[in-house]
Amino acid sequence: MKKIFMNNSFKIFLLKVAAFFVVVFLLDFMIGNLLKKFYFRQESGYDFLTTHSLENAKADIVIFGSSRAVNLFNPNIFEKEMKMTCYNAGRIGEPIFYHYAVLKSVLKRYKPKMILLSFDAGNFSIKQEAYDKLAVLLPYYKTHPELRSIVELKGSHEKVKLMSNMYPYNSLLLSMISGNSAYSKNKYSSPNGFFPIKKTFAGPLPTFDYSIEKALDSIKINTYRSFIKDCINSNIQLFIVCPPYMINSIGTDASIIQGKKVAQEYNISFLDYSRDTFFTKRIALFADFRHLNEKGVELFSNKVIENINVIKGLVH
Amino acid sequence: MIFNSFHFIYFFIIITSLYFALPHRQRWLLLLLSSCYFYMAFVPIYILILGFTIVVDYFAGIYIENAHGKRRKLFLIYSLVANIGILCIFKYYNFINTNFSYLLHGFGVSNPIPYLSILLPIGLSFHTFQAMSYTIEVYRGNQKAERHFGIYALYVMFFPQLVTGPIERPQNLLHQFREKHHFDNNRVFEGLKLMIWGLFKKLVIADRLGIYVNGAYNYVDQQDGMTLLLATIFFSFQVYCDFSGYSDIAIGTAKVLGFDLMTNFRRPIFAKSTGEFWKRWHISLSTWFKDYLYFPMGGNKGSVPRWYFNLMVVFLISGLWHGANWTYIIWGGINGFYLVFAIMTKKYREKFNTLTGIKKLPRLHQFFQILITFLLITFSRIFFRSQTVEDAFTVIKKILTFKGSIFNDGTAILLYSFFAISFLLVVEFKKEFYKGSFTLSHHTNFWVRNSYYSLLVIIIILFGVFDGGQFIYFQF
């Protein structure tokens, strides 16, 4: 054994491997730092909005959720009707992990007066994709210690991967170029995080059933629970809102049932519009099956505000 | 345990260090135990199936060698029945039962035979075929029966090629377990380079393309023709990079340890005919079918119709080997048909080439040959990728109408995909047509070579898809 590891050939091997790792390390360090600079210099795009939500936004009302938050909750209407500043901190396609991470960063900086969490059917369904999507938080891992435990849910080796300076920016190069360009500034920027969908659904009513998934992810449920608990502990008024769908599902979605149950445990209002007949089947109010269009958003936002005011006892 | 996981990196480093640290006489045991661990990292209980085939074929080999006359054949048949039997139970039982149900349903009778609720053991078709090649070669007298049970078990279970090949032959692999492998600097680097290139193909190209392909093929009803056309072309590159990437890592891993596994791919993208394609694609399986099925059936020695028949049978069985689904059988049938059609039309095609004068422009001719071969192979892969035959026909119908626009869920996915394919084409083109020149991977200067591979690693970190998961061929 000693013979093998002490011979010249093995020593040369070790030297060459070391040289290889030195080159990789240097490139990783230089490119990683350059990318970091460009990432945080973005002035538009979804990554910029995440940075803004984590580090700068300081509104009285903060909205959390995936695309149905981003496209359906218009902060202008909330500001006007509720006389408070409002910011939409949602991000398209992101699951509860992301929302909880943003909440933790927000709470580290200040306490909003009210939080609205948009809830979707299938929110607790078991999907690896939900964990993969935590990749959007990788650039903040080193600078935001409060997010680390959530980012580490992405995989058991995330800590090792994050030893690389470049890894947090994996697959982000093009979006970073876009986020630093004037083109993106015109197209992907919003002062309050809201992106309305301007088209109207064209076509027959879809017929599929979105309530089919029964198995639920306990980690997602626990994260949702933590979201609620952190709001309660910080004395923030929390409203969980499930926006409408274009069609009624055959049964009630298992995630919605569970979401309501947990909200009830903590005495939190869960406003469920998923089967609200005011919206369902009115395709003129929808952009697609899951998303209301601008016209629908106006009606929906007002309806939510009205209900919140009733709950708060401002309107009888 | 998959090659593109940290689990494998740790495993590989530990096993390689131990391997060279141990004296030669103990190395087979280390490799065997590590292969068991490697396999059991998937579904532990399935090691029993592997154990069963190993025991059966180990004794079958000895009995075949010791027997004379008809008894030799009898022992071979026992061994083949045991191997194919296991394949039938675990891979084809439910498929056969489903089709039997359809048949009975046609007569208004319900099928009383129950379905089995079992998972397909990882890489079953691969190691079963490798085990079968052993008993066949012993029967043919080309290979002596292995008396050392551990060495024989290692032949079937050698972890680099256990789950997705290359499907080895005993003459190539068995003797290598007895040879003493010294730590060879150049060899280790060659192996590591292959592993990096394999990882690059898997993470940067295959899994990147897979994002678009899966998005399109999982919801074929909701996609337009242009999207499905692009997804089908992407799939052609994806399946190549996924599978050849795995083979590269397997061959590289074995090389580091001192073993030479057979070449499995020789740039099939540049095949000039479908016949040539099969000499470049999954070579270990193509040659397996050639040696153990096509030639024993008579190959091209009999009448022309018999030749066509042999080709069709081989490709239909090859389709079935890939999966218990009609989509694979049709895929095999299409590829068999291509070969038969190519033989039938050879004279006419030559006449056409002379008439059009394209033969005078060899480069253009070659370009069209490569393009047509690629398109034909890509077309057949619609069946390979589709979940059902119905889906495959939907895809074809939609592609042929050329309707709609390309689905673009973020320009980045498409741009990264085009970048990945371009990179692959440049590297493969250079290897195919300019072998030895402009070489970076084997440049004489250490720092140039070093920088090239460092750059590949950097690209993997920056553009690789780390959540892509398993290799496509694991399911076979």
Boltz contact constraints between the chains, C-beta under 6 A:
constraints:
  - contact:
      token1: [A, 1]
      token2: [B, 21]
      max_distance: 6.0
  - contact:
      token1: [A, 4]
      token2: [B, 20]
      max_distance: 6.0
  - contact:
      token1: [A, 4]
      token2: [B, 183]
      max_distance: 6.0
  - contact:
      token1: [A, 9]
      token2: [B, 185]
      max_distance: 6.0
  - contact:
      token1: [A, 10]
      token2: [B, 183]
      max_distance: 6.0
  - contact:
      token1: [A, 12]
      token2: [B, 185]
      max_distance: 6.0
  - contact:
      token1: [A, 13]
      token2: [B, 185]
      max_distance: 6.0
  - contact:
      token1: [A, 19]
      token2: [B, 450]
      max_distance: 6.0
  - contact:
      token1: [A, 20]
      token2: [B, 450]
      max_distance: 6.0
  - contact:
      token1: [A, 23]
      token2: [B, 450]
      max_distance: 6.0
  - contact:
      token1: [A, 23]
      token2: [B, 454]
      max_distance: 6.0
  - contact:
      token1: [A, 24]
      token2: [B, 454]
      max_distance: 6.0
  - contact:
      token1: [A, 24]
      token2: [B, 457]
      max_distance: 6.0
  - contact:
      token1: [A, 27]
      token2: [B, 458]
      max_distance: 6.0
  - contact:
      token1: [A, 132]
      token2: [B, 467]
      max_distance: 6.0
  - contact:
      token1: [A, 157]
      token2: [B, 6]
      max_distance: 6.0
  - contact:
      token1: [A, 164]
      token2: [B, 461]
      max_distance: 6.0
  - contact:
      token1: [A, 166]
      token2: [B, 461]
      max_distance: 6.0
  - contact:
      token1: [A, 166]
      token2: [B, 462]
      max_distance: 6.0
  - contact:
      token1: [A, 167]
      token2: [B, 461]
      max_distance: 6.0
  - contact:
      token1: [A, 174]
      token2: [B, 412]
      max_distance: 6.0
  - contact:
      token1: [A, 174]
      token2: [B, 415]
      max_distance: 6.0
